[in-house]
């Protein structure tokens, strides 16, 4: 296969992985609608220089992702979720292409396709590339920088320094100083390991990071000129306090030292079994740099107080190339090969189990019911949605399951022979088919049980367009994003009027009207938000609400189904 056709295949596989279901899966976590609110505020106010949230609080990240998402939203105004997720999908695809080119250069032409598919199908990578979050923008910039510097170590060419500068600038404008700190630490570690200061000049470290710092400094200076101390407070909280003390920064995600190594093993699935191959026995400078890069990323974020699994994404391209670099060894006496064969033996039974469970579900047998005693209410609703979604497309899912079972002998054969390239291509093909099927057919059904999008459409029909919608502030990001009109704080309402109020179930239990009566629900969402429960629409009578002396344990009463004509 020619390089051009391989690249086209890589792009196609990425877009199938990252964009299937992007339009149909509503936002149902806090992160995506939070970013959506920033983008919406940018477009409504025209304030693009320093993004902010609807309540005036400055966004906690630099503007690159928001600029891209706002531009996509302007092009696709009727597909908000797709537009918000499009930048991550395109940036993730670009980073996979950069990794494809790096593997071809460092390992050989035959390594490019399996390295690219290995990266694209990694669980954490696919999740980030299909989410409306800033993390893939940082990762794409760092991957471009990594690819350019690795190429400079193998085969210096004109233009590579420009690519490195572009990558560092993208990373810095996506998530701040970490876009400079990580590559700086990686090169410093390489210089110390090789005892070769000339590598700084060879990689153009000073001009590359200097140009990126200068470009970012222009934005930081403009933002400071506009917002002063408030902007400095955000920068300090996000780039220093988050690293040393999440309580002081009020950012959460505090975990122990070994949290990220464990999350990295999960995030690399289904390729964790091939990780021993990445421990290559080579003194090649490019391979040493890739290994150093991966270790620096893992060590840096493991030392930080705030830890999220997505922070490890910048090391995944290096791991993909290193795994392919070690895949040429088939010696059964090599400990790396023995470990890989042992771990990869799980592929066949794991895929067979998935296929058989889906076949059972597609036949109308609810095998998930066996798990009901161990599921909480929210997960049980999601599991029921999965069963219903699989049944709705039973023949298609059964056909996919049978095709998977038919592939298992080939996968087992490639594993026995140590033909890791073929194994990666086979497993990646199966994984892409299952991921696309899940995102297109099952994920929308799960999201529907947790998203407020459908409920807010019902609220829009029940509350006259001329009426103001009220809520207790600060409202949940998903509530605010999908609300059919801007929300007002209840404290600003007219106590002499009847007011439509959106309250969570835990709030509904605590509050009473001025006469001490329970607030009568008009509509209750099927979606639930953790401990807060369902979202409830009530008409608050005149007078100020009061807190109940005791919180009742009774659930929100059932509300009859409402139609467009109600």
N, C-alpha and C positions, 0 to 999 in steps of 0.2 A: 504494500500500500504506500502511495506517495505521501510525502510530508503534508501536502495541501489537503489530501483526503483525510489523513489522520486528524489534522486540526479541525476540519469540518465535522468529523465524527465526534471529537471531543466537545465542540461547541453544542452540537445537537444533544448529546447526552446530558450536558450541564443544564441546558434550557428545559429539557424534559424533567430533570430532577428538581430544579429550583422553581419552576414556574407552574407546574401542574398543580391545580387547585388554588393558585395564588389569588384568583378572582373570587372563588367560591367559599373559601375558608374565612369567616369573619374573625376579627380580632377578639380574643377571649382571655388573653393575659394582660397584665398591667403595662408591660414594656412597649408593645406596639402602639396602642392608642395614646400612650404618653408622648411618643415621638410624633404621632399623627396630629396631636394638639399643637405641637410646636410648629409643624409645617402649615397647618391651617391658619395659625396666628400670623405667620409670615405672609401668607397670601392675602389675608384679609386686611392687614395693617400696612402692607408694603414695606415692612421693616426687615430687610434681608441681612443687614450687616451683622447684627448681634441677635440671634434667635432668642425668643422668650416664650413662656407659657401664657395661657389666657389670663392668669391672675397677675401678670407682670413680672413674675420670677424669671430670672435669666436661665436659659437652658444650660445644662451642666457640661455640654460638649461643644467643641468648635463647630463651625457651620457647614462643613463640606457635605455631610450626609443630608442635612436639611435643604441645602441648595439643590442637590440632585433630586431629592424626593419632591420638593415643591415644583421643580421643572416638570417631573414626570406627572404630577397631579394636574398641572396645567394642560398637559397633552391628553390626559385620560381622566377628565373630571367626573365621568360616570362610573369609573372603576377605581374607587379610592384605595381599596386594599391592594389591588394589583399594582397601582401606581406607587404606593408606599413601599412595596416589596421589590419593585423592579430594580432600583439601584443596587441592592445587595445581590440580586441574582446576576446582574451584569458584571459587577465587580468581582463576585465569586468566580464567574466564568473566566474573566480575564486573568485572575490569579492561577486558575487551573491551567490555562494556556501557557502562562509563564513557567509553571512547574513542568509542563510537557516539554517545553523547549530546553529547560535546564537538564532534565533527565536524558534527553537525546544528546546533549553536549557532553555531560559528565560520564554517563554510563554507556551510551550507544543508541543508535537509531531505534532498535527494537524495544528499548526501555521506555520510550516516550509515552506510548498509548497506555500501557499498564500503570505507569506512575500517575498519569493524569486521572484515569478512572479510579485508581485507589484513593486519591485525594478527594475527588468529587463525591464519591459514595461514602466517605467516612461520616459517621452519624453527626458529629458536632459540626462538620463543615456543611453538610446538607442543611442542617437546621439553621445555621447562621445565614447561609446564602438564600434562604427562603423566608427570612424574617425581616421586618421593617425596623432594624436596629443599626446602630453605628458600627458595630464590631467588625463587620465584613469590610467596611471602608478602610479601617486601620489595617486589617490583615492583608487586603489587596495591595495597599501601598508598600507594606513591609515585604510582601512576596515579590513585588517588582524590584525592589531594592536588593533583596537576596539574590534573585535571578541575575541581575546585572552584575553584582559583585562576584558571584560565582563564575560567570562567564569571563570576567576580567582576569580571574585567576587561571582559567583554562586557555582562553583564546582571545586576548585583548583586541577589541575592535573599536573603531570610531563610533560614537553614538551611545556607547554603553554608559559612560559617565552621565550623559543627559538622561538616560532611562533611570539611573540610580537617583539622580536629583529629583526627577518626577515622582518616583516611588516614595522618597523621604518626605517630599512636600505633601503628597496626598495623605500619608500616614499622620503627619503632624497636624494638618488642617482637619483631619478626621477625629483625632482623639487627644491632641495636645502633645506635650513634651515627651511622652513615652515613645512617640514615633522617632525621636532622636536618641533617647537614652538607650533603648534596646539595641539598635545597630551599633551605637558607639561602644557599648559594653561587649558586644560580640566580637568586634574587630580588636578591641583592646585585649580580650582573652586570647584571640588567635595570635596576636603579636607576641604576647607573653609566652604562649605555648611553643611557638616556633622560634622565639628569640630573634625576630626579624623585623625591626622597626621600618624597614623599607616597604613593608606591606601597606603602611599608612599612605605612602605616596602612590603606590601601585593601584590602590583602590580609590584614590582621590578622596579620602575620608574628609579632609578639611573642606574642600570646595563642595562636596556633595551635601554634607550635613550643614555647612555654612549657608549655602543657598537656600536649603529647606528652612533653616532657622530664620533667615532674613525674610523669606516669604511669609512665614507664620508671624514673625514679629510685626509686620505691617498690619496684619489683622488685629493682633493683640493690642497694638498701640491705638488703632482706631477704636477698638472696643473700650479700652480704658478711657480714652478721651470722651466717649459718650456716656459711660456709666460709672467711672471712677472707682471708689472703694467697693461698691457692690460687685463689680466685676472681679476685682482682686480677691474678694472673699470666695467667689465661686471657683476661681483658679486654684486658690490655696486648698479649698476643701476637696476638690476633685483630684489634684495632682500631688498633694503632700499628706493631708490628713487622712485621705482614703488609704494611703499606703501604710501609715503608721498607727492610725487609731480610727476605726470605723464608727465608734461611738461618738467621738468628737465631730467627725465629718457627717454623721447621721446618714450614712450610706448603706449600712447593713452588709451582709455577705461575709461576715467574719468567720473564718474556719481555721483549723489547725494546719500544721506544717505539711502533713501528708495528704491533705484533701485533694490537691490538684494532681499529684501523680495517679491517684485512684480515678479521678474524673477523666484524666487523659487516657487511661486504659479503656474506659467506657466510651469516650468520645471518638476513639479511633476505630471502634467496631464498624464493620466486621473484620477489620484487618489487624486486630490486636494479636491474633495468632501468628502473624508474620513478623512481629516486632523483633524477635531474635536475629533476623536477617540484617537488621539495621546496624548491628554491631560488627561492622566490616573491619577486616584486618588489612588496612591499607594506610600508607603514608601519603597518599595523594593529597595535595594541598586543598583542592576543592572539597573533597570528602571531609577533611579535617575541619574546614570552615563550616560546612553544613552541620556536622556533629556539634561543634562549638556553639553555633547559633541555637540549636535545639536545647542544649544544656543551659545556656544563658537565659532563654525565655522561661524555661521551667523553674530555674533557681530564682530569677527575679520575682516572678509572680508568687512563688511559694513563700518568699520572705515577706510579701505584702500582707497586711492584716485583712484587707478585702480580697476575696477570692471568688471568681466565677469560672466555671469550666470553659466558657468561651474565651477566656484570656489566653488559653494555650493554643489557639488557632494559628498564630504566626509560626509555631514550630512544626505544624503538620506538613507543609510543603517540603521542608528539609527531611522529615521522616520518610515521606513518600519516595524521594530520590535515594535516600540511604537504603531503604528496603530493597529497591530495585538494584542498587549497587551490590548488595549482598546476595541477590537472587541467582547469580550465576553459579554459585557453589552448590553442587549436588552430592558431594562426598558424604556418604552415610555415617562416616566416623566423625565428622565435624559436629561439635556440640551444638552449634547454632542450627544446623540442619536437623539434628535429632529433636531439638526442642520445637522447631517449627513443624516438623512432621507430627509430633505428639499433639501440639495445640491445634493444628489444622485438621486433625481427625474429627474435631467437633462439627465441621461444616456439614457433613452429610447427615448426621442425626438431627442437627438443629434445623436444617432446611426441610428435612423430611417431616419433622414434628409440625412445623408451621404449615406445610402443605396439607397434612392430614387433618389438622384442626380446622383449617379453612374449608376443606371438603365436607367435614362433618357439619360445620355451620351452614354451608350452602345447601345442604340437604334438609335444613330445617331443624336440626338437633342442636339445642342450646347447651353446648359444652361449657360455656362460660358460667352457667348457673352453679357449677361445682365450686366456683371461687366466691360466690356471693357471701358466705359467712365471714370472709376475710376482707371484704371491701366496705369502705364507708359509703354513705349515701351518694355522695357526688361521683365517686368512681363507679358505683353500681349503675348509675344513670348513664355514664359514659360507656360502660361495658354493654349495656342494653342497646345503646345507639350503634355500637360496633356490630353486634349480632344482627340488628335490623338492616344495617347498611349492606352487610355481606349477603344476607338473604335476598335483598332487593336485586342484587346483580349476581345471584347464585351461579348461573351457567358460566359467566365470564370468570369468576373467581375460581370455580372448579377447574376450568380449562387452564388457567394460570398455574394452579396447583399441580395438575397432571404434567404440564410442561416442566415444572420444577423437578418433579420426581423423575422425569425422563432424563434430566441433565445430571442427576446424581452419579451415575456410573462414570461419566466423563470427568467430573470433579474428583471422584475417588481415584481414578487412574492418574490424573495429573499430580495429585498429592503423593501417590506411591512413587512416581518417577522423579519427584522433586522438580517438576516442570512448573516453577512458580509463576512464570509469565502467563502460561495457559490457565493456571488455576485462578489468577487474578482476573483475567478476561472473562472466564466462565462465571465466577461468583459475582463479579461486577454486573454482568448482563442480567443475572437473576435478581440481584439487588435493585437495579434500576427499574425492572419490571414491577417488582413488589412495591417499591417506594412510590412510583408513579400511580399505581393502582390505589395505594393507601391514600395518597394526597388527593387524588381525583374523586374517589368513591367513598372512602370511609372517614377521612379527616373532616370533611364538611359536616358530616352527621355528628361527630363528636363535638366539634366547635359550636354547633347549633345548640347543644345542651348547656353551654357555658357562656355564650356570647349574648350581649344585650341588644344586638342589632335588630332582631325580629321583634323583641318586646318594645323597643323604642318606635318601631313602625306602628305598632298597636297604640302606643301612647299618642302618637301624632294624630291618629284617627279619633281618639277619645277626647282630646283636649283641643278646644278651638284655637285656630292659628293666632287669634288676637290675645290669647291669655298667656301670661308669663308662667313658665315652669320653675318651681322652687325646689331647692334641695338643701340639706345641711352641708356646710362647707368645712373643709375642702372635699369636693366630690371625687369619687373613684374615677380614674382616667377613662375607663371604658364607658361609664355612665355619661361622662361629659362629652366624650367623642361622638357617641351615637345619639345623644339627645337631639331631637328634631329642631331645637332652637336653643339659643344661649340660655344657660341656667342662671338663676338669681339666688343669692343667699336668702334663706328664710328670714334672717334678721332684718332684711331690708323690705320685707313685705308690709302691706297695709293690714293691720290687725282687724280692721272693720270689714274686710272682704273675705269671701270664700276663695281659697287658693289651692290650685293643683300642686301637690307635693309628692316628690319621689323620695322614698325612704327605704333603707335596707331593713330586712326583717328584724335584726337586733335593735334598730332604732324604733321600729314600729312597736316593739314590745315595751319600750321604755317610755314613750311619749303618749300623752293624752290631750284631748282638746281642752278648752278653757273650763268646761264643766266637769272634767275628769273622766270623760268617756273614752273608750277605745276608738281609735281612728278606723273607720270603715274602709276596707280596701275596695277599689274599683277594678284593679287588674293586678295580677301577680305574675312575675316572670318565671318561666321554667328554669332559666339559668340561675345558678347559685354562685356566690362569691365567698368561698371558704367559710369562715365562722360567721360572716355577716348574713348568710342565708340568701333568700330571694330578694328581688327588688319589688317594691310595692308602690303602686300609684294610689294615693288617697286624695280626697277633697277636704282640705282642712277648713272647718267652719270658722266664722268670725271669732276673734279673741286670740290670745297668745297661748300656745301649747304649754303644757306643764309636764314635768317628769313624774312618772308613777312612783309611789312609795315602795312598791315591790314589783319586780319584773316577773310577769307570768310565764309559765313554761309552755303555754298552749301555742301551737303553730298558727300561722296565718290561715284564716278560714278559706275554704275553696271558693273561687269566683267562677261563675258560669262562663263558658267559652263565649267570646264576643266576636261578632262578624263585622264586616265593613258597615253594615246598616245599623249597628247598635249605637 
